[in-house]
Amino acid sequence: MVYQKKFKNDVDELVKQKLHALLTPVNMPFIVSLDKVRGIVYIGGEKTDDVRLKNLKAEAEFFLASDLWKILNETAKMLAQKSMFEMGESLDDMKKGRSLLYLLDSQNKAIEIFKNYLPKK
């Protein structure tokens, strides 16, 4: 009986930690956006300088070529495919898979902003 109570407390604590990790507030200084008309990249709502953009461009190129990126990208695609087509039993399963694909697309777009950056002359 004592063991069951301890196990339940451990599970409750783990659930709290995971939920907290998922629901933490958005860290605004790291949100990227692009003004396509003027070609200005904003991070955290502020115009980003050329030095930071050059560094981010190098990081983006390195990351896209990395084995880690390929593993993360392909794993998420496989999970989305399984959720939608192989193991999916409901509309919610389809939504879960589409959410994974949307996340991948959003990450790719953010990385592409930096990868395609052209320094001012």
Backbone torsions as a table, in degrees:
resi	resn	phi	psi	omega
1	MET	NA	-43.1	179.2
2	VAL	-64.3	-40.0	179.3
3	TYR	-61.3	-42.0	179.9
4	GLN	-63.6	-40.2	179.6
5	LYS	-66.4	-42.7	178.2
6	LYS	-62.6	-43.6	179.3
7	PHE	-60.9	-44.1	179.1
8	LYS	-62.1	-42.0	178.1
9	ASN	-63.5	-41.1	178.0
10	ASP	-63.6	-43.2	179.2
11	VAL	-64.6	-44.5	178.9
12	ASP	-59.2	-42.3	-180.0
13	GLU	-65.9	-42.1	178.1
14	LEU	-62.7	-42.6	178.2
15	VAL	-61.4	-43.8	178.5
16	LYS	-60.0	-44.6	-179.5
17	GLN	-63.1	-45.3	-179.4
18	LYS	-65.1	-42.2	179.1
19	LEU	-64.6	-42.2	177.9
20	HIS	-61.3	-42.1	179.9
21	ALA	-62.6	-36.4	-180.0
22	LEU	-75.8	-30.0	-172.6
23	LEU	-106.0	16.0	178.0
24	THR	-66.0	150.3	-178.6
25	PRO	-62.8	153.6	177.9
26	VAL	-67.4	134.8	179.3
27	ASN	-88.3	89.4	-171.6
28	MET	-54.8	-33.8	-180.0
29	PRO	-63.3	-6.8	-178.4
30	PHE	-116.5	18.3	178.4
31	ILE	-92.1	126.3	-177.8
32	VAL	-103.4	141.7	173.4
33	SER	-146.0	160.7	-176.0
34	LEU	-130.5	128.8	170.7
35	ASP	-90.5	99.4	-174.2
36	LYS	-66.1	-31.9	-178.4
37	VAL	-65.1	-47.9	-178.1
38	ARG	-95.9	-9.2	179.8
39	GLY	69.6	33.3	-178.0
40	ILE	-104.9	132.1	177.5
41	VAL	-98.2	129.2	177.8
42	TYR	-113.3	136.7	172.2
43	ILE	-125.8	122.0	-176.7
44	GLY	66.0	27.3	178.4
45	GLY	81.8	-0.2	-179.5
46	GLU	-114.4	142.6	178.5
47	LYS	-59.7	133.5	-176.6
48	THR	-91.8	137.6	-178.7
49	ASP	-80.3	163.3	-175.4
50	ASP	-62.0	-35.8	-178.7
51	VAL	-62.9	-47.7	179.5
52	ARG	-65.0	-39.5	179.9
53	LEU	-65.4	-37.6	176.6
54	LYS	-63.4	-42.6	178.1
55	ASN	-63.8	-44.0	179.8
56	LEU	-66.1	-34.5	176.9
57	LYS	-62.3	-46.0	178.8
58	ALA	-62.9	-41.6	178.5
59	GLU	-64.2	-42.4	-179.8
60	ALA	-62.9	-44.6	179.3
61	GLU	-62.7	-42.1	178.6
62	PHE	-64.8	-46.1	-176.8
63	PHE	-64.2	-43.2	179.9
64	LEU	-63.9	-28.5	179.4
65	ALA	-88.2	-6.4	-174.3
66	SER	-78.3	153.7	175.6
67	ASP	-65.1	-36.9	-180.0
68	LEU	-59.4	-45.4	180.0
69	TRP	-62.3	-42.5	179.8
70	LYS	-63.0	-41.3	179.3
71	ILE	-64.6	-48.6	-180.0
72	LEU	-61.6	-45.1	-177.8
73	ASN	-64.1	-49.6	-176.9
74	GLU	-69.8	-35.0	177.6
75	THR	-64.2	-45.1	179.2
76	ALA	-63.7	-40.7	177.7
77	LYS	-62.2	-41.8	179.4
78	MET	-64.4	-42.4	178.4
79	LEU	-63.4	-39.1	177.9
80	ALA	-65.0	-44.3	180.0
81	GLN	-62.1	-44.8	178.4
82	LYS	-61.2	-44.9	-178.0
83	SER	-62.8	-39.7	-174.7
84	MET	-83.2	-40.5	-168.0
85	PHE	-115.5	-31.2	-174.7
86	GLU	-95.8	-45.0	-175.3
87	MET	-111.5	-3.7	-176.3
88	GLY	-65.9	132.7	179.6
89	GLU	-123.6	-7.3	-176.0
90	SER	-148.5	173.1	176.3
91	LEU	-63.5	-32.3	178.3
92	ASP	-63.6	-35.2	176.9
93	ASP	-65.2	-39.3	177.4
94	MET	-64.6	-41.8	179.1
95	LYS	-64.3	-39.5	178.8
96	LYS	-61.3	-45.6	178.4
97	GLY	-63.7	-42.4	178.5
98	ARG	-64.5	-35.2	177.8
99	SER	-63.8	-41.0	176.3
100	LEU	-61.8	-44.1	179.4
101	LEU	-65.8	-36.8	177.1
102	TYR	-64.1	-41.8	177.5
103	LEU	-60.0	-47.0	178.6
104	LEU	-60.0	-44.1	179.2
105	ASP	-61.5	-43.1	179.5
106	SER	-63.4	-41.8	178.5
107	GLN	-65.3	-43.0	178.8
108	ASN	-61.0	-42.3	179.5
109	LYS	-62.7	-42.6	179.0
110	ALA	-63.5	-43.4	179.3
111	ILE	-65.7	-40.1	-179.8
112	GLU	-64.2	-33.2	176.4
113	ILE	-55.2	-45.7	-178.5
114	PHE	-76.7	-40.4	-178.4
115	LYS	-61.5	-38.2	-177.0
116	ASN	-88.3	3.2	-179.0
117	TYR	-63.0	133.1	175.4
118	LEU	-113.2	118.2	-179.3
119	PRO	-61.0	147.4	177.6
120	LYS	-71.2	145.8	-178.3
121	LYS	-95.9	NA	NA
